[in-house]
Amino acid sequence: MKRILTAAVALPLVALALFFSHGPWPFLFLLVVIEVAVVEFVRLALMAGSSRIVWALPVMVALGALLLSRDLWRTSEGGSSDWLLLLCGFLFSGVVGVVALAGRGEVGNGFVTVGSLSFGTAYFSVAVASLNRILATGPWPIALLLVIVWAGDSAAFYAGTRWGRRKLAPRISPNKTWLGSAAALLIAVGLASGWSLWQRGEVIAELLALAALTSVAAQVGDLIESMIKRSVGVKDSGTLLPGHGGMFDRIDALLLAAPVYALLLWFFGPGVIG
């Protein structure tokens, strides 16, 4: 019941923020939501033995998201600037190393600190930038993304709990089953079919592929967070959302699904949504 009530409150707020906001406000909303998840990630990293300098991660994520949300890689001719991308990658790795050194923790914790900072910065900032770029094409593409991810998560939870027998990844997430995973994939493709009929009057194969691959990415993202939690022996990343755990628990699937969805929109063209 708590899970349903939380969703009933959260979904209208998300709709208001994304459909009726203009200018920088949707980006700021997305950034604030994901920064809450970043704070929970930092706490998990500290439990894993990271230095306290990992608290620099929220700032690094915000800066990374801002840079990636701009047309940073375009030259004046509109082409791709590979050397600039290479330079920024080099600077990023250097900054992570310097920040980790500033922690002055035990040498044995350095690997955990560097890993937490580098993975966390890329994982969260790319998700923010991807969501922002999807939203720039209009509110409906991001609405479809949220429907695919959240409906798939609910289908996997209820089908897996009721009928699932064979475990998907028992060492990482004992409650996930192959049947639940299949249910998530089927509901994603089914929703995409309905969306395609509604928007285009026919079922578009590219849209079905987009939905299927996004569903797979969402499930992998869910497992990644489960692996992180399992490594430090906790069930939830936090207690912010009754019935859902923390914000990281709620958006874990979206963190990987959003970049995959954004790449597929670029590959197929935003017109595939209708």
Stockholm file with secondary structure:
# STOCKHOLM 1.0

chainA/1-274         MKRILTAAVALPLVALALFFSHGPWPFLFLLVVIEVAVVEFVRLALMAGSSRIVWALPVMVALGALLLSRDLWRTSEGGSSDWLLLLCGFLFSGVVGVVALAGRGEVGNGFVTVGSLSFGTAYFSVAVASLNRILATGPWPIALLLVIVWAGDSAAFYAGTRWGRRKLAPRISPNKTWLGSAAALLIAVGLASGWSLWQRGEVIAELLALAALTSVAAQVGDLIESMIKRSVGVKDSGTLLPGHGGMFDRIDALLLAAPVYALLLWFFGPGVIG
#=GR chainA/1-274 SS CHHHHHHHHHHHHHHHHHHSCCTTHHHHHHHHHHHHHHHHHHHHHHHTTCCGGGGGHHHHHHHHHHHHTSCTTBCTTSCBCHHHHHHHHHHHHHHHHHHHHHTCCCGGGHHHHHHHHHHHHHHHHHHHHHHHHHHHTCHHHHHHHHHHHHHHHHHHHHHHHHHCCSEEETTTEEEEEHHHHHHHHHHHHHHHHHHHHHHHSSCCHHHHHHHHHHHHHHHHHHHHHHHHHHHHTCSCSCSSBTTTBSHHHHHHHHHHHHHHHHHHHHHHCGGGGC
#=GC SS_cons         CHHHHHHHHHHHHHHHHHHSCCTTHHHHHHHHHHHHHHHHHHHHHHHTTCCGGGGGHHHHHHHHHHHHTSCTTBCTTSCBCHHHHHHHHHHHHHHHHHHHHHTCCCGGGHHHHHHHHHHHHHHHHHHHHHHHHHHHTCHHHHHHHHHHHHHHHHHHHHHHHHHCCSEEETTTEEEEEHHHHHHHHHHHHHHHHHHHHHHHSSCCHHHHHHHHHHHHHHHHHHHHHHHHHHHHTCSCSCSSBTTTBSHHHHHHHHHHHHHHHHHHHHHHCGGGGC
//
